[in-house]
Amino acid sequence: MIRTAAAIATTAATGLLLAGCAPVESEDSFVSEAPMASVTGEAERCINTASIRHSRVHDDRTIDFVIGSRTYRNTLERGCSGLGFEKSFTYSTSINRLCAGEIVYVLRTVGGQLDRGPGCSLGEFVPIEYVERDIDTMQR
C-alpha cells in the first residue's frame, strides 16, 4: 500500500513533557518548528495506517499524525533533507501499519511531476496534546 501525506509541523520527545512544553533542542542544535506539546502517554512503535486521518510535517525531523481524536508526534532520528520545505512524504508498506524504523520518502514536485526524494527513518509515535499559549505571551 502506498500512502501520500501532506503535513504541517511538530516535535516529538519521549519524556513526560516535551522539554517543558517547548520545542526540543538536541546535541546537534536542532530546534523544531513544531508547536509546543505535552506528552499524554507511552510511545508506541506502530500506528495503523488505515486510521490516519491526516499528518502534519513541521520541519525536517518532525511529523504529527492524527488518528481519531489523538495526535502522535514522530521525531526522526536524523534530519530528512527537504521534508520541512516540501511538507509532504510518501511511504510503502505491505502491512497496514507504519512502524518506528520504517522509511518515509520526501515527496517533491520537480518540473510539475511528483518525485520521491530522500528516505528517512521514523522514530516512535508519541501521543501528545498541543499546549495552548496565552496571546499576550505570544506577542512578547
N, C-alpha and C positions, 0 to 999 in steps of 0.2 A: 504494500500500500504506500503510495506517495502522497505526502501532505505538504501543502504550502501554507505558511502562516505569515501574516503581516503583523507587525508588533509596534509597541511603544516602549517605555523603559522602567527598570527597577533593579535593586541589588539583592543578592542572596548571601546569607551567612547562616551558620548552623548553631549559633549561640542562642541564649534565651531572648536576647534583643539584638537587633542589628546595630551594633555599635551605639547603644543608647538611642536608637531610633534615627540615627544619622547615616548618611552614605558611608560605606566602609573604605578605608584606605589600607592596602596591604603592603608587604615588604617591597614590592616593585613600584610603589607610589601610585597604584591605580586608584582612582576615585570615581565611583559610579555616579552616573547621572540619573539613577533611579530615584523615585520618590521614597521618602523615609517610610519605614515599615517596622512593625514588631512581629516577632516570630510567635505563632499561635499553637505550635505542636511539634512533634518529632518529624525530622526529614524523612522523605520516602525515596526509595531507589527508582521506582517506576510510577508512571501515570498511564491511564487508559486513554489511548488516542481518540477513541470514539466519543469520549466525554469532554474533550477540549472544546470550549465554546469559542475562545479566541486567545491570542497571545499578544504580548507587547514587548518589543525589543527596545531597551533603554539606551544601550551603548554596546561596545564590542564584547562585553562579558556578561551582560545581564538580560535575562528574558523572564517575563512573568507569564504564567499560563493560568487562564481562568477556567475552572472546572466547576460547573454548578454555581454555588454561591461562594466557593473558596478560590483563593488565589495562591498559586505556588510559585516561588521565585527560584530560578535556576541561575547559579553563577558559574560560568565556565571557568575552568582552571586557568586557562590562558586566554588572552585576547583573541578575538576572531576578526581579522582584518576586513573592514568594510561592513560588518554586521550593523554597527551603530549608524552608519551612513545610509545603508540600503533599507534598514528597518524591516527586513524580510529574510526568511530562511525556508529551506526545504529539507526533508528527510525521507528515508525509505526504510521500512521495517516489514518483516514478514509476519510479525505478530501484532496484535492490537495494543501494544504497549510501547511507550518511549521510556528508556531507562538511562540512568547515570552511566557514563562511559560510551554511550552511542554517539554517533557523529551526525551533526546537523551541518548543512551547507548554506553559505550566504547565497541568496538569490538576488542576482543583479540583472539590470537591464543594460544590454550592450547593443547599440545600433537598432533599438526597437525590439530586440529579441531577448527573451529570458535566458540567462546563462547561470549555470551552477558554479559558484565561486569556491573560496577556501572552505575546507571542512574543519570542524571544531568539536571537541568532546564535551558532552553535557556533564554537569555536576548533579548533585542530589536535588530533589524537589522539596523546598522548604515552605511549609504553609505560613502565610503572612497576612497581616491586615495593614492597610495603609494608615499612617499616622496623620491625623488632621492637624494642621498648623493654624495658629491664630493669625488672622490677616495682618494685624499690627506688627507681629514678629516678622512676617514675610516681607514687609515693606521697609524694614530697617536695613 
